[in-house]
Amino acid sequence: MYIAVEIIEPGYRLKEAVLARTSTPIISAGMVLTDQHIRFLRAFSIQSVDVIAEEENTTVSLYSASPSTSILPIIDTMEQLYFKTLESVKEEFQRWQSGMNVEIARMRTIILPILEYTLENPEQLQKISSYSKKDAYLYHHSLSVGLLSGMIAQKLNYDKGLIVQSALAGLLADCGMSKIKMSLLTKSTALTETEYTEIQNHPVVSYKMVKDLKLLKPEAKLAIYQHHERLDGSGYPAGEKGNAIHPISQLIGLADTYHALTTERLFRRRESVFKAIEMIQQDLFGQFDLSIMGALFSLVAELSPGMQVTLSNGIEGKVIFVQPGNKTRPLVQLRNGDFLDLAKRRDLYIEKSEEKTAN
């Protein structure tokens, strides 16, 4: 029998798999619906689903099912949810370009399903840089900064309301870019001084677009204005420094910088996660709060003994030991049995890492 997603409750078992203009199901047949599944259905605008009639539906614990059916989303769910959300972000940006106002309730509806999924599955966060495409960088950047900001806020033990506000502020930080000519946003050559000044004014424009939104907290609005300020005073638009920069402003600024470094853009190649972290630690030292940096790094680049890694020269190996004060440069055992201390080999860095493998 079909039940409207609007009124469905957890506990029903799906009779048929759910497709959402995708080649593979977003939820498989036989799954017992949970709150998370229902959020997915709403995120993909599914109107109704075919479930087993109540008299046929026996109560089954998700944890008693086989491993292949107990996992909430199937393998492609993150990618499908990401690109579905991205399309909505792009539509909103185009609305702003046409002169429409920011509607915070719509933005909350757009970001919340993928944010909640990522909060519950933090390992999925590492995938977002690989989704970004340089010809649609601005939309990818806004969505990714929103997700990263929410995840950092969770890692810092912010309450749920402030996590959502941080994600919304990250998502809207560049909304002012919609008032800049698209020819300038897509320019692949060096910016003139005038053009650079116009780009640097976008936090001010973004703030003007959100300052009257009642559902956005004052600290989130301030973060949108301050997300390019830096602790050492090197940022813009006001050159604020130290405690004058709100913590949410700092975490959005770090999320913004990290995503920009780890994705390909029209004028710059992408860096690996570990190279980007070292650039933030060394080249940008003093610009970001250490606790916020630690929260991001633990989310995207946590290494532990047994992890398989590929180095920047293509050689593969296994992490043997991680020094607490030098976490991106562990001792690695190569495939031929030799040991390589990355703390001493500064010409090499980790290009990518994989989960532990059983030995």
N, C-alpha and C positions, 0 to 999 in steps of 0.2 A: 504494500500500500504506500501511496505517496503522502508525505507530510511536508508542509511548508517549513523552510529553514527558519523563518521568522519566529515560529512557535515551538520548534522541536527542542527536546531536552536530552541531556546525556543519558546513555543507557540503551538506546535503540541500536540494533544491529543492521548494517547496510545489506540489502538484498543484491544490489548491483553496484559496481564500481562507479565512482564519480569522475567524469571528465569535465574539463573546463577549457575547451578549445585547445587541448593539449593532446599529444600523441600517447601519453601514458596517464593513468589515473592519478588524481591528486589524493584520493583515498581509495583503498582497495575494497573489493567486495568482502563481506564477512566481518569487517571491523566493527567493534562496539564504539559508538560515538562518545567522545568526551567533550568537555568544554573547548579544548584546543581545536578539535576537529570542526566544531560548530563555528568557531571564529574563522577558520580556513574557508568554510563554505560561504560565509558572508563576505569575506575578503574577495573571493572569486565570483561574487554576485550570483551564486547558485540559488535558484528560487525554491526548489523542492527536491527531495531525495526519496528513493524507493527503499523502504525498510521492511523488515520482517514483521508481520502482524503481531500485536502484543501477546496473543495467546501462544504464538510460536517462539516468541523471544525469551529465551531463558537467560537468567542473570549470569554473566560470565565475567570473571575478573580479567582485566587486560594482562595481568602478570601470570595468569595460568595458561595463556595462549602460547603457541610456539614462538621462538624468537623472530621468525620472519613476519609474523602478524602482530606481534606486540609492539613493534616500533611504530610510533604515532604517524610520522609522515614517511612516504616512500622516498627513495633516494633523490628524486628530482624536485622534491617539494620546495626546497629553499630557492632554487633557481626559478621555478615557476612563480612563486610568490614574489620574488624580487622583481622580476620583469613585469608582472602585473602591477605592482606598486609603482614601478618606474614610469609606466605609461600614465598613471594617474598624476604623478608629479609633473610630468611633461605637459599634460593638459592644463594643470593649474598655472604653470609658468606661462603658457600661451595666453591664458585668461588675463594674467597680470600685464602681459605685453599689450593686450588690447585695451587696457585701462580699468579692468575689474579690480575690486578690492580683495585682499586676503580674507578668506573665510576660515577662521581657526577651527570651527567644528568639522569642516570638511578635511582640513589637514590632519586633525586628530584621527578621524576615521581612516584616512589613507595610511598613516604611519603605524597605528596601533597593532593591527594583526601581525605584521612582520616584526615589529619590535617585541611583542610578547613571545613570538616564536623564537627569536634570537636570544632573548633573555633566558628562556628555558633550555635552549640548545646553544650555549656560547661557542662551542667548537665550530658552528656554522659561520661565525663572523669572519673567519679567515678566507672565506670564498669570495667576499664582496669585491675585493680589488680585481679579481680575475674577470668579473662581469663587465667592468667598465670599458667603454669604447671611446676613443678620442673624439669621434665626430658627434658624440652626444655627452661629452664630458660633464657639462654643467648640471644636467639632470642626475647623472650617476653620482656626481660629487655631493649634491644636496641630499639625496637619499642616504648615501653612505655616511656622511658626516652626522646626519640625524641618528642613524643606528649606532655608530661608534660612540656618539655622545651619551646616548642612553645606556650603553653597555659600560662605559667608563663610570658613569654615575652609579650604576648598580655595584660595580666593583668597589667603589668608595663608600658603599653602604648607605647611599641616599634612600629616603623613603620612596615608595612607589610613585606618589604624586610628583616628586621632584625629578625622578627618573624620566617620567613622561614629559615634563616641562623641559628638561635638558634635551631630550630627543626632538621635541617640537622646535626649540630654539636652534638646534643644529640644522634641522630641515629647512628652516626659514632664514638662516643667517645670510644667504646669498639671494634672497628674493629681490633685493634691490638691483641685481644684475638684469632683471627684466626691463629696466628702464634705460639700459645701455644698448646702443645700436648693435644688432646681431653681427654686422660686418666687423665690428671691433672685437666682439666676444670670440669670433672664429678666426681672427687674424693669426697667421702662422709665422709672421716675421716680427722683428723687435718693435715694441711699442715706442711711440714718441713720448716726450716728456708730458705733453698735454694729454695724450691718451692714457698714460700711466696714472696721472692725477685723477682722471675721470674714473678709472677702475678703482682707485683707492678710496673714492667717495662712496662706494657701494654700501658700506656698513651704515652710513648716515641715511641713505635712501631706504635701506632695509628697515631701519628703526622707525622712520616716518611711516612706513607701510603697516607696522604692527603696533605702534604706540597706543592706539585707542582700542585694541582688542581686549575685551574684558576677561576672556577665558585664558589669557596668557599672563602669567605672573610677572610682577615688576622685575624680578631678578632674571627672568628669561628674556624680557625685552632688553634689559641692560646687556645681557650676554650677546645678543644679536648685534648691538652697537659696538661692543668691545672685543669681538672675537678675533680681531687682528692686532690688539694691543699685546705687548710683551712685558714680562716682569722687569727687564732691564731698560725699559723705556724706548726700545727700538721700533715699536709698532706704530700703528695708526688707527683711527684718524686723529686722536688727541695726544698721542705720545705719553699716555698714562704709564705708571710703573708701580711695582710692588703691590701692596695691599689695596691700592686704588682699583685694581682689576679683580672683579668678582671671580670666585672659584669656578662658577659655571662658564664664565667667559673664557677662563684658562683651559678648561677641558674641551670646549668646542674649538678653541684655537689649536689645540694639540691634535684633535681629531681631523680638523681641516688640513693641517700640515702633513700629518701621516698619510692621509688618503691621497693628497696631491703628489707626494713622493712615490707612492707605491702603485700609481696608475699611469698609463701612457697618455700624454697630452700632445697637442698639436706641435708644441715647441720643445718638448722634453721627453726623454725615454723614462720608462718606469724603473724603479729600484726594487731590489728584493726587500722583503720585510726586515731582514736582519741588517742589511746595508742602510736602510732608511732609519732604523733605530739608532745605529751608530752615528749617522749624520745628525740626528736630533740631539744625541748625547754630547757630541763633540762640536760640530759646527754651530749648533744653536744653543750651546751651553749657556745657562743663565736666563733663557727666555721663558722656560716652562717650570712649573712647580714639580719637585721631585716625586711627591706622592702621586700626582696625577700621571706623570710619566710612568711610574711603576705600575699603576693600574692598567694603563694601555698595554705596556709591554707584556704583562702577565696574561693578557687576553690574546695577543696575536703572536707572541714569540717565546712561549714558555718551553724551555728545553729541559730534558731530563735524561738520565742514563738509559741507553737502550734505543733511543730514537734514531731512525735512519735519516741521514742528511746528504744533500748533494752540495758540493762546494762550487764556488764561482768558476773554477777551472774544469768543471764537469765530473770530477772524481767523487765517488760515493764512499760513505763510511758510516760509522755508528758512534754516537756520543757515549763517551766513557765517564767523563767527569765534568761537572759544571762548577766553575768558581763563583761563589756568591757575589763578588765584586766585579765580575766580568762575564756576565751571563750569556752574551752573544758570541763569546769566543771560548768554547769548551775544548777539552782534549778529545780528539776523534781518532778512532781506530779505522784505518783504511781497509779496503777489501783484501789487500795483499798481506795484512797483518801488521803493517807499520803503524806507528803512532804519530799523530800530527797535533801539535799544540798551537791552536789558532791565536792564542795570546801572543805568540812569538812570530807568527806568520801574518803580518799585517797586510800583506799583498793579497791574501785570500779572505773570503767571508762565506757564510752559509747562504746559498741561493734558495734552497727550500728544505723543509723538514717533513717527515711523516711520522705517524703514530708508532709507538713501540711495536716490535714484532716479537712473537714468542720464540724463545730459544730452547 
